[in-house]
Amino acid sequence: MSKRLSLSDLNIGIGKQTRLHRMLYGAGPGGGTMMVLPVDHGLEHGPRDFFENPDSLDPDYQFQLAVDAGFSAIAVQVGLASKFMGPYAGQVPLIVKLNGKTEIPPSNSPRSPLNASIEDAVRLGADAIGYTLYIGSSQQESDFEAFATVRREAEQAGIPIVMWAYPRGEYVDAKGGRDSIYAIDYAARVAQELGADVVKVNYPNADADGVIGPVPEAPAPYDTKTWTLDEALTQIVASAGRTLVIMSGGSRAPDQLLLDRVETSLASGCAGFIFGRNVIQRPRAEALDIVSRIQERMRKHSI
């Protein structure tokens, strides 16, 4: 029996239920799972992420890929949504990112400022909004306040919130780093505490033998405890509670590692994946193939 939450477990309003249902059951692999194509790299990393597959520099290529590969949603900044979503409206659900930053300034105290609104998302027909929150940053206080306003407006509009929950900053580094099990587990809990409906997190660091932890700089029990990947993801899902967990693919990974992570994530109760570079950096035929193989595994975990 799957440990994953069903939509009815989330205890959310009708508007959010309707929009999440489209992404979890109507589009993509379905069965209560979600596979999102994020295309916010142009803002976050500049054009460099598109060099490996030059076709992916064109947003039309990315939108068409999301349709043809059968993604549950495509996540983009407001400019791309405004200028490119039109021909694909109704063919793939849309997540509009409301904030973002470039990689140019120093990131020891990051903050992702708002550049769009709930009104923009509703106008564009979005099924969800995305918000990047840097947990542990020295600017966390003002970021929490900005998110509170977004959350209230999202509740009023009946639109779900997908939180990119990223531990970042010098204080996080001093307690084991952004990809430690301590930091990621904490980020998942913060997402639930602040009212996210879906949380995107990274995979925690593991050693050469696949052991996660201990994190000596972190508080107990993280300073002594170890996990397998399955155990770590089960812990993260539990910390997220009534917030669906989707795993980030991160940098390009070998196929077998990617597929092994997919299997373990689904078995541990994760709802899905948000794979960008692992898809768009491949030639189109290869991208369609790896997405198909991932979604085949996702369908086996339908609820």
N, C-alpha and C positions, 0 to 999 in steps of 0.2 A: 504493500500500500504506500502510495506516495506521501512524503512528508510535506509536499508543497501546499501552500495556501490556495484555496479556490477564491474566485471573485467574491462570493458571498461571505467569505471569512473576513473581508477587509473592513466591513461596517462603514461604508461610505455612501454618499448621496446618489440619487438616481442619475444625475447628469454625469458624474464621474463613472458610475457603473456602466452607463451606456457607451461612453467613449473608450473605457478600458476594455469592454467586451469586444469592440471592433478590433482592437489590437491583439487581444488574447485568443479570440475565437474566430473573428471574421476574416482577418488577413494573416499572412505569414503561415507558419506551420500549424497554428491553431492549438486546440486541446488545452487551453490555459497556459500556453507558453508564448514567449515573446522574443523576437529577434529583430533588433534595431540596427539600421545602418546610420552611423553618425558621420556627418560631413561638416564638422565644425573645425576641421584641421587648418583650413585656410586662414582663419583668424588666430587660432591658438599657436600654430607652428609656422605660418606663412606657406608659400607654395612648395617648400622643400619636400613635403610628404607626397607630392604628386609626381615627382621626378621619376620614380621607379616605374610608373605606368603613366606616361604623358597624357593618355586619353582622359585620365581621371581629373585633369585640371579643369575640364569643361563640366560645369554643374549639370548640364543636360545629360551627360554620360552617367553621372551619379544617380540622378533621378530615374532614368530609364533602367539602370541596373537594379535599383530598389524595386521597381515594378516587375521586371523580368525574372528576378531571382526570388520574388515572393516574400519580401521582408514584411514584418509586422508594422513597421513605421520607418520613416526617414527623419533624422534629427538635424536641423539646420538653423543657422542664424536668420534673423528677420529679413535681411537683404536678399538672400538666396530664395527664401520662401516667397517673397513678394515678386521677384523677377522670374522665377523658374517653375514654381509649383503649378501654375495654371494648366498646362497641358496634361498634368498627371493627377489633377484633383479627382478624388473619388477612386483612384486606382491604387493608391497606397496612403495609409494614414500619415499625418504630419505631426511632428513634435517641433515646436518653435523654441529654440534656446533664447531665454530672456537676458542672459548675461554672458560675458566672455572677456578675454584679455589676450594680448599678444605675449610672446615669449621674450620680448626685447628687454623690458626693465628687470632688475634683479628680483628674484622670487623668494627672498628670505622672509618676507612678510606679505604674501600674496593676497590679493582681493580681486574678485571678478565683478566689475561694475555692471549695473543694469544698462542695457541699450535698447530694450523693447519692453512692451507692456502686455498685460493680459488682454487688453482691447485689441492689440495687434494680432495676438494669437487667435482670438475669436473671429476677427475680421477675415483672417486667412483660412478659416475652417479647420484649425488644428484640433487634434484629438487629445493633445497633452502639451504641457509646457515643460521645458527643461531649465534647471537652475543649478549652477555650479557653486557649491559651498566648500570653502577651505577650512576644514576643522582644525583647530589648534593654532591658526595664524594669529599674529599680534593684532590683526584687524578683524578678528572673529566677532567682537562685540557689535560693531557697526554692520557687519555682514548679516548677523542674526536679525538685527532690526530691519534691514532691508528685506530679508526673506519673510519676516512676519507680515509685512505689507503685501507681498506677493501671495502668500498663503491665504490671507483673508480675501483677496480679490479672486483667487482661484476658486475658493469655496463658493463665493457668490455667483461665479460664472459656471460652476459645475464642471470644471476642467481639471483633470488629474495633474499631479506634479511628479515629474521624474527628477530626482536629485542626483547630480554627479557629486558624490560625497568623497572629497579628496583631503586626507590629512596632509598638511603642508606647513612649512615654516621652521624656524630655528628651534622652537620649543618641541615640535614633533621630532625633529632630528635628534634632540638631546634625550629623547625617551625611546630610541630604537629605530626611528626613521619612518618614512611615509608608507612603506610597504611591509612593515612588521605586522604580525597578527594583532598586537595590541592596538595599533593605530587603525587598522581596517575594521576590527571588531567594534571599536569605539565609534567610528564613523557610521557604521550600520545602525548602532543604537541612537546616535544623534538624529539620523534621518527619521526614525520612528518618533522620537521625542518631539521633533519640530513639525511633524505633520506631513512628511512626504508620503506619496502613495506607492512609488517605486524608487528603489535606490540602486544606483550603479556604483559598484566597488571594484577594486583591482584584486587580483590574486595575491595572497600573502607570500612573502619570500620564504624559500625553502633551501636547505643545504643540498649538497650533491647527492645525498641519499633520500631526498624528498621529505626530510623532517623539518617541520615548521616550529620555530621557537627553540629554546627559550629566548626571551628578550631581556638580557641582564639589566638594561637601563630602565625598563618599564616597571610599574608597580606590580605587586603580587596579585594573582598567581602567575602572570605572564613572564615574570623573571625566572621562573623555574620550570614551568609547564611546557610540554611538547605535544604536537598534534601531527597526525597524518593530514593530507589535503582534505580527505573526506570529513575528518573530525573538525578541522578548522572551518570548513564551509558550513557544516552543520551548526557550529557555534555562531557563525556570522548570521546565518538565517534565523536562528533563535533570537539573537540580539536585535535583529530588524523587526521581529514580532509581526504585526499586521501591516508591514510594508514589504512589498514584493522585492526580491533581490535579483538583479541581473548583473552578470559578470562582464567586466571589460576585457577585451582581447589584448589591449595594449599594443606593444610593438609586434612586428611580423614574427610569427612562430612557425616552426616546422609542422607539417600537416598532422603527423601522429600525435605530437604533444597537444595540438589544438583539439583534436578529436578525443583524446584521453581526458582532457580537462572538461570537455562538454559532457561526457558520460558521468564523470565524478560529480560535476556541478548539479546535474539534473537529479542524480541519485541522492544528493545531499539536501534537496529541497529548493534549489534555485529555480526561478521562474524563466530564466532565459539569458540572453547574451546581447551585448552591444559591441559588434565587431566592425571596426572601420578599416584600419590599415591592413589587417589580415584579409580583407576583401578587395579594397580599391587599389592596393599595390600589386595585385595580380592582373595579368591579361584577362580580358573579359571571359573567355572560355574557362580558364582556370578558376576565376571567381565564381562563376555559376556552378562549377563542379563542387568546390569546397562548401558552398552554401547548401547545395543539395544534400551533401553527405552529412552536414551538421543537422539539417532539418529532418532528415530521415531518423536520426537518433532522437531528436526532440519529440517526434510523433509517437515514439514508443513510450513516452512518459506523459501522455495526455491524461487529463483528469476531467 
